[in-house]
């Protein structure tokens, strides 16, 4: 079955393809589509609301099954006014580049000390107007991690700038130093695989 992943981020698309390999899905991205890509406001209050907005907009534009994801970043012990939430890349109304994100979040860590953080994720799959499957369950959330003031000295992955500031709480190592598959596990946790297995058995290849 062919599914459109509603993202223009090539790194996220490739990570999702690898995570869902073996399920009988052909996953394409927005860059593979012909025609105008709709602009989606993404003005929901949660990752799931934004994922739903995107999935429905892309389904109505392209008329094929589509899923979209959205994330929110949440800090422990920091005031509400500085919580990124769903606006991880937008600060004071400005959309940040990868380098600007590194500068902003490393600056927060210098200000407050190493920050304990967690991602919460939402996913919405639209098969048609009457079959909409979605989740923002705990299985989709990341485990807690630390954001450092000092970026990894050597590694940057385009599209995932905060990963070079992120440190595993158990080992004290940067995520990038924990193994070659760690980036994929950060971008697409096992909860996404379980979502497709549990929610979509009717159309998945055994």
C-alpha positions in Angstrom: 0.0 0.0 0.0 1.2 3.5 -0.9 1.1 6.1 1.9 2.0 9.7 1.8 3.9 10.9 4.8 3.0 14.6 5.1 6.5 16.0 5.6 9.0 17.9 3.6 11.8 16.9 5.9 13.8 14.3 4.0 15.6 13.1 7.2 12.3 12.4 8.9 11.0 10.6 5.8 14.0 8.3 5.5 13.9 7.5 9.2 10.2 6.6 9.0 10.8 4.4 6.0 13.5 2.5 7.9 11.3 2.1 11.0 8.3 0.8 9.0 10.3 -1.4 6.6 8.8 -4.9 6.3 5.2 -3.7 6.8 4.4 -3.7 3.1 4.1 0.0 2.9 5.5 2.3 0.2 6.0 5.6 1.9 6.4 8.7 -0.2 6.9 12.4 0.9 5.5 15.7 -0.1 8.4 16.3 -2.5 7.2 13.3 -4.5 3.7 14.9 -5.2 2.7 16.9 -8.2 0.6 20.0 -7.7 0.5 22.7 -5.1 1.2 21.6 -1.5 -1.3 23.2 0.7 -0.2 25.6 3.5 -1.4 24.3 6.8 -1.8 26.7 9.7 -0.7 24.2 12.4 -2.4 26.4 15.0 -3.5 23.6 17.2 -2.7 23.5 20.9 -1.2 20.0 20.9 1.0 17.9 18.6 -2.0 15.7 17.8 -4.2 18.6 16.8 -1.4 19.8 14.4 -0.9 16.3 13.0 -4.7 16.1 12.3 -4.7 19.4 10.6 -1.9 18.4 8.3 -3.1 14.9 7.5 -6.6 16.1 6.6 -5.3 19.0 4.4 -2.9 16.7 2.5 -5.6 14.0 2.1 -8.0 16.5 0.6 -5.3 18.0 -1.7 -4.0 14.7 -3.0 -6.8 12.2 -2.5 -4.7 9.4 -1.2 -4.0 7.8 2.3 -1.7 10.1 4.3 -0.3 10.4 7.7 1.3 13.3 9.5 3.2 13.6 12.7 3.9 16.5 15.0 6.0 16.9 18.2 6.2 19.1 21.2 9.2 19.7 23.4 8.7 20.1 27.1 11.2 21.1 29.8 11.2 20.3 33.5 11.6 23.1 36.0 11.3 26.0 33.5 8.5 28.5 33.3 5.6 28.2 31.0 6.7 31.2 29.0 9.8 29.4 27.8 8.2 26.0 27.2 8.7 25.2 23.4 5.7 22.9 23.3 4.7 22.6 19.6 6.7 25.7 18.7 10.1 24.0 18.8 11.4 25.9 15.7 9.5 29.1 16.2 10.7 31.6 18.8 9.1 35.0 19.2 7.3 34.5 15.9 10.5 33.7 13.9 11.0 30.3 12.3 14.6 29.2 13.2 17.1 27.5 11.0 19.1 24.5 12.3 22.0 26.8 13.4 19.6 29.3 15.0 18.0 26.5 17.0 21.4 25.3 18.2 22.2 28.8 19.4 18.9 29.4 21.1 18.6 26.1 23.0 22.2 26.0 24.0 21.7 29.5 25.3 18.8 28.3 27.4 21.0 25.5 28.8 23.7 28.0 29.7 21.1 30.2 31.5 19.3 27.4 33.5 22.0 24.7 33.6 21.5 21.4 31.8 17.8 21.0 31.0 15.7 17.9 31.5 13.5 17.5 28.5 11.0 15.2 26.7 9.3 15.0 23.4 5.6 14.2 23.1 4.4 13.1 19.7 1.1 12.9 17.9 0.2 11.0 14.7 -2.9 11.1 12.5 -3.5 8.7 9.6 -6.3 9.5 7.2 -7.4 6.5 5.0 -10.5 8.4 3.9 -13.0 10.9 5.3 -14.6 8.1 7.5 -11.5 6.3 8.6 -9.2 8.6 10.7 -6.8 6.8 13.1 -4.7 8.8 15.5 -2.8 8.7 18.8 -0.8 10.8 21.2 -0.2 8.0 23.7 2.7 7.5 26.0 4.2 4.9 23.7 4.9 7.7 21.2 6.7 9.9 23.7 10.4 10.0 24.1 12.1 9.0 27.3 13.5 12.0 29.3 16.9 13.3 28.2 19.2 16.3 28.9 19.8 19.4 26.7 23.4 20.6 27.0 24.8 24.1 26.6 27.7 22.5 24.5 26.9 21.0 21.1 28.5 17.7 20.0 32.0 18.5 18.8 31.8 16.7 15.5 28.3 15.5 14.4 25.4 17.4 12.9 22.4 15.8 11.1 20.4 18.2 8.9 16.8 18.4 10.1 17.6 17.3 13.6 19.6 20.1 15.1 18.7 19.5 18.8 20.0 16.0 18.6 23.6 17.4 18.8 22.7 19.0 22.2 20.9 16.0 23.5 22.4 13.7 26.1 21.2 10.3 27.3 20.5 10.4 31.1 21.6 6.9 31.8 25.0 6.9 30.1 25.8 10.7 30.1 26.7 10.3 26.4 25.5 12.5 23.5 22.8 10.6 21.5 25.1 10.6 18.5 27.7 8.6 20.5 25.3 5.8 21.4 25.3 3.9 18.1 24.6 4.2 14.4 20.9 3.6 14.7 20.3 6.1 17.5 19.2 9.0 15.2 16.4 6.8 13.8 15.3 5.8 17.3 15.2 9.5 18.2 13.2 10.6 15.2 10.8 7.6 15.0 10.4 5.5 18.2 9.0 2.0 18.4 5.6 3.5 19.3 5.1 4.6 15.7 5.7 1.0 14.5 3.2 -0.3 17.0 0.7 2.3 15.9 0.7 1.0 12.3 0.7 -2.6 13.5 -2.2 -2.2 15.9 -4.4 0.3 14.1 -3.9 -0.8 10.5 -4.0 -4.5 10.4 -6.6 -4.6 7.7 -4.3 -3.2 5.0 -0.8 -4.2 6.2 1.0 -7.1 4.5 1.3 -10.0 7.0 
